[in-house]
Amino acid sequence: METERILLRPWRDDDAEALFKYASDPEVGPRAGWPPHKSVEESLEIIHTVFHNDTNWAIELKETGEAIGAIGYLPASESELPAREGEPLVGYWVGKPYWNQGICTEALEIMLEHIRKTTYIKSLISSHYFDNPASGKVMEKCGFVPTGETCIDEKLTGTTKPTRVMRLEIYR
Ligand SMILES: CC(C)(COP(=O)(O)OP(=O)(O)OC[C@H]1O[C@@H](n2cnc3c(N)ncnc32)[C@H](O)[C@@H]1OP(=O)(O)O)[C@@H](O)C(=O)NCCC(=O)NCCS
């Protein structure tokens, strides 16, 4: 999946340093419910575990070849969201130096196109904290609509925060 400036591709071991550079920023992970990475070794471990599946991609900036973010989907049953049976949960982040340049919206748009073309998925769910409106904006720009509110106990960060639930119906 690609556009003129980004490529969505599987994570590789040699992305670990770039992953650590962007994911160690305390302004990134906690907004998505995970703690900042503490070492390159931990980032490599995340590549081997969390990112090691067919539905999680590195957002590569083509100009530099660097992985500057992540996007993907996973079974929503692994979350506390009020998901429909079998409905996947979408997640994403982008390194702070690249915020507000339309990169996440572009990545989500091409992932959604891939989902439409290659799967039978009928809808997707996601959510964002109320104090993270940029994420809600990304979803809105890609057609997600708010469906309610809930409170999530984030196991990885030990926080409990209200979140706005968003859903995209997929029409083919
Ligand atoms: C949320 C995130 C992925 C957005 O990535 P991005 O590449 O900057 O997103 P885009 O540039 O495509 O779109 C961001 C939109 O939010 C808007 N925005 C930014 N800050 C905002 C704010 N405080 N209030 C309202 N809108 C805001 C931008 O103006 C832009 O909208 P526009 O295109 O209409 O101007 C990025 O900020 C991030 O990685 N945050 C930390 C991790 C995270 O929050 N992940 C999602 C968890 S639900």
The ligand as an ORCA input file, in Angstrom:
! r2SCAN-3c Opt
* xyz 0 1
  C      -3.206     11.215     16.393
  C      -2.065     11.174     15.386
  C      -1.863      9.749     14.911
  C      -2.415     12.089     14.201
  O      -1.410     11.936     13.219
  P      -1.173     13.071     12.117
  O      -0.341     12.485     11.038
  O      -0.698     14.293     12.789
  O      -2.671     13.299     11.615
  P      -3.157     14.189     10.394
  O      -2.158     15.264     10.100
  O      -3.532     13.272      9.274
  O      -4.513     14.816     10.964
  C      -4.517     15.478     12.217
  C      -5.709     16.408     12.294
  O      -5.936     16.766     13.643
  C      -5.978     18.173     13.739
  N      -5.526     18.554     15.080
  C      -4.284     18.530     15.575
  N      -4.287     18.935     16.860
  C      -5.577     19.206     17.157
  C      -6.231     19.680     18.329
  N      -5.559     19.927     19.454
  N      -7.570     19.833     18.286
  C      -8.274     19.566     17.165
  N      -7.704     19.114     16.008
  C      -6.367     18.958     16.033
  C      -5.087     18.658     12.635
  O      -5.327     20.007     12.301
  C      -5.482     17.690     11.525
  O      -6.743     18.039     10.961
  P      -6.858     18.853      9.558
  O      -6.187     18.004      8.526
  O      -8.317     18.972      9.346
  O      -6.154     20.151      9.762
  C      -0.731     11.700     16.018
  O      -0.990     12.938     16.616
  C      -0.193     10.741     17.052
  O       0.548      9.802     16.718
  N      -0.530     10.958     18.349
  C      -0.039     10.089     19.431
  C      -0.577      8.664     19.323
  C      -2.081      8.633     19.166
  O      -2.785      9.514     19.615
  N      -2.583      7.596     18.492
  C      -4.021      7.424     18.325
  C      -4.625      6.903     19.575
  S      -6.412      6.852     19.491
*
